[in-house]
Amino acid sequence: MKFFLFVFCLLAANFSAAQSLRIIFTGDIMLDDTPGQVIAQGRDPFTHVAEILKDADYRIGNLECPIATVGVPMESKIYSFRAHPRVLPFLEQHIDAVSVANNHTGDYGKAAFMETLEQLDSKGILHFGGGANASSAHKPLWINRNGIKIAVLGYNEFKPRSFEAGAMTPGIAWSEDSHVDSDIRAARKAGADVVIPFMHWGWERETTPSERQTKLARKMIAAGADIVVGSHPHVVQGAEIYRGKPIIYSLGNFVFDSFTTAVTRLGWTLHLSVDKKGVTQWQTRAVQMDEEGLPHWVAAAKTPCGKRGDKVVRECLH
């Protein structure tokens, strides 16, 4: 009898494990400038974080630059980025999907943006938050693994809005409240067990979220999001629990050069475990960018974490 009970418990544990999925989100990935030079030398910008990135079923980042050979930089922008297609094998090795909904994807114009999507497609790197028109830009990234159906949506709300996709023109998904709300509800109706908006928002170098971010995050939870994840400010911005659902306001930078202060060189990765009912547990892990803009794991750092049922954010040591 004890033997059969042991076998039953073992099978139940294995079944439970099979019905969960581990996902890693990273902050901003910019592969031009110094990181691009690192790649041109044949070096991997992800080398110092590769082992932990490997410890997930799915890895998602924010691609903060076009990857193209065409286009001209926008005259109105102070910083315009464009990575060479040689970066793709390194991105492909470490990242499964990227959001293109940000304020740098359109730096070299619509032709470079469309080439970026084609380059990503050529390597099997999935993308979301942008497309050939508004309809495709608002489509979720669908992840179907271990019996779980996950919808990840990408939006930008930092200027210039000229990057926004039109009814017949390419671009990114703009963060208009009514559209975000309807997209979340549509993903639920389409059968999503888990819905995750990945936002590009907030003010640069502000270490606390704005009132706008807080209000929109809570609206998304009310609409049916299971967790809200953010990037763009180039610093981390803390986390909160709202209606039992986590909000991680900004993951900061992941691969990005030209930042010189401790706060702008510190980022987080977000490690999620999800099942058909949502997020079971989550933890952030600290990464530090070096002078070349390459990430290194920070040992013995306390960062926000939580699990299902928590009413407040905890701090975990890793």
N, C-alpha and C positions, 0 to 999 in steps of 0.2 A: 504493500500500500504506500509506504514511504517513497519507494522507487518511482511509482506512477505519479505521485504528487510532485516529486522533484522534476520529472520529465515534463509534466504539465506547466510548472512554473518556468522552466527553461524555454519551452515553446512560446509561452505567453510573453516572456521578456523579449525574445527574438522578434515576435510579431509586433510588439510595441515599438521596438527600435526601427523596424522596417517601415512603420507608419509615421516616421518623423524625418525631417530634413534639416541639414545644417547649411546656413547661408552666411557668407561674409560680405558686408558692404565696406567699401573704402571711400575716402574723401576724394579730393580733386587730383586727377592724373593729367599732368601737362608734360608732353614728350618732345617739346621743342627746346631751344636754347641749350643750357648745360646738360639736362637729361638726354636731349637729342645728340649732343656731342659724345656723351658716354656711349650711346648705342652705336654711333658711327665708328667708335673705336672697338666695337665688338663686345662691349661689356653689357651685362644685364642690370638695368636699374632696379629690378626687384630682387636682386640676389640675396640681400640681407633679410628679406621677409618671406622668401620663397617657401620655407618649410611650413610656416604657419598658414600661409595662403592655401597650401596643398591640403590642409586639414579641414576641408569643407566639401560639401556636395556641390555647391554653386557659389561663384564669386562675381560680385557686381561692383563696378566703379563708375565714377563720373569722369568722362573723357573731356578734358578742358581745352581741347584744341582740335582743329580739323587735321586729318591725315590726307594730304593731297599734294599734287604737283602743279596745279593750276591756280589761277586767281591772283588778285592783287589785294594788299592790305587796305582796310577801311581807313580813310583819311581822318575820320572823326575820332578814332580811338587812340589812346596813348599807347596801349600794348596790344599787339596783334600777334597771334601764334599760328604756326602751321608746321606740323611734323612731317618728316619724310616717311614714305611707305616702308622704309627699312625697319621702322619701329614695330611693325605688325607681328612678326614672329615672337617677340618678347611679350607683347600684350596678349597674344593668343595663348602663350604658355601659362600665364598666370591669372587671366581674367576671362570669364565666360560671357559676360554681357556688360554693356556700358550704356549709361544715359548720355544722350547728346543734347539734352535740354539745359543749356547754360549760355552765358553771355560771351563765350569765345568760339563756339562752334561755327558761327558765321563770319569769323574774322576776315576770311579771304573770299567772301561772296558765295552766291548760291551754287556756282559750278563746283567750287572746292567742297562745299557742303555735300553735294550729291556724290562727288568722287569719294568723299569720306565714307559714306554709306556703302558704296560699291567696294571699297577697299576692305571694310569690315566684313562684308558678305563673303568676299573672296577667301577669307580665313575662317569663316564660320563663327565669327564673334558677333553675337546678337546685339541689337541696339534698340532703343526705345526713346520716346520723348521728342522725336523728330522724324520727318519723312518727306515724301514727294508732295504731300498736300496736308491740310489740316486733319483730315480723316485718319490718314496713316500716322501722323504725329501723335494723335491722341490714343492710338491703339496700345494696349498693355503689352509688356513682355510677359508671355505665358510660360510658366515653369510647371511641367507635369512630371513629378517624380514621386516614387514610393506611395502612390495612391493619393497624393496631395496636389491640388490645382491652385497655383499661386499666380496672382496678377500684380505686376510691378508697373507703376505709372510714373512718368517723368515730366516735370514742369519747371519752367524758368520764369522768374518775375523780376530779373535785374536787367536794366537797359543794356543795349538798345532793343526796343520792341520791333524794330525793322527785321529782326531775325525770325519773327513769328511766321508760321506756315499759314498760307491762305487757302481758299477753297480749291484753287488750281495751281498754287505756287509752293515750292519747297520751303521748309524751315522747321522751327521747333514748336512744341506745345507751350503756349503762354498760360501762366497761372491766373486764369479768370475764375473767380470763385464758383460761379454757376456751372462752368464747364468741368471743373475739378469734381464738384459734387455729383454731377450727372455721370461722369466717367467712373467714379467709384461705385455708384449704384448700378451702372450698366455691367461692370465687371462682376458684381454679386449676382445679377440676373443671369449672366453667362456661365455661372457655375463655379466662380472662384471660392475656394475655401478660405483663402488668405488674400487680403488686399494690402499692398504696401505702396504709398506714394513716396517718391524720392524727389525732394524739392531742392531747387537752386534759388536761394532767397537770403534775405537779411542784409545788414550793412557790413561792409568789409572792416575787419579788425575790431568789431564790437563783440565782447566776450559774453554778453547776455542777449537773448533773443528780443526782438522788438515786439511791441504790442501787436503789430500786424501778423508776425509769425505765430504768436501765441493764439490769437483769435482764429487764424486759418487752420492751424494744426487741430484745434478743438473742433472746428467745423468738419474737418475730414474724419475725425474719429466718430463724430455724430452721424456722418453719412455712411459709415460702415468700414472705415479703415481699421486694420488690426494694429498697426504701428506706423508712425510717421518718421522718416529719416531725412536729414537735411545736409546741405553743403553750401559752399560759396564764400562765407565770410573770411576764409583763410585762418580762422582760429576755431577752437572747439567752443561750444556754447551751452554745455550742460544738458540735462534731461529732466523729464517729469513724467508722472503717471496721471492720466486723465481717463476717468471712467474705466479704470483697470487696464488701460492700454498705454504702452510707452511711447514717448515722443523724444527723439534724440535730435536736437535742433541743428547742430552742425558737427560734422566729423573733421572739419578743418582740411589741411592739406595731406596728401599722401606721397605723390611724386611731383615736386614743384621747387624750382630754384628761385634765387633773387630775394629770398626772405632772410633777414638777419637777426631778428629778435627771437627770444626763447618762445614767446607765446605763438608766433607765426610759424615756427619750425616744429611745433607740437601738433600732432593729429591723433585721431582715433580710428581704429577699425571697429566695426560692429559685428558681433558674432551672434547669430540667431539660431535657435532651434524652434521649428514650427511643426504643428500637426494639423489635422483637419479642422480643429477648433481655434487655431490662431497661434500666437507666440507662447511657447511653454517656458522659455527662459532666454535671456539676452545678457550680453556683457560687452563692454567696450574695452579695447586694449590700446595702450599708448604706443605711438610711433614718433620717432624723432628724425627730422630731416637733417642731413649733413650739408656741407658747403656746396655740394653738387646738386642738392635737392633730392637726394636718394633716401628712402626710409630705412630706419633701423628700429627693431623692437626695443622698448624700454623695459628693463627688468625691474621687478618689485615696485610696480606703480599701482596706486589705488585709483580706480576709475569707475564710473557709474555702471550698475548692473541691476538685474532684477529677474523675477520669475513670475509665472502666472499666479494671480492672487495677491500680489504685492499692492499695497496702497500708496507706498512712497518709494522713491528711488533709493537703492542701497549703494554702498561703495565696496568694491571687491578688489582684493590684492591678487595680482597675477605676475 
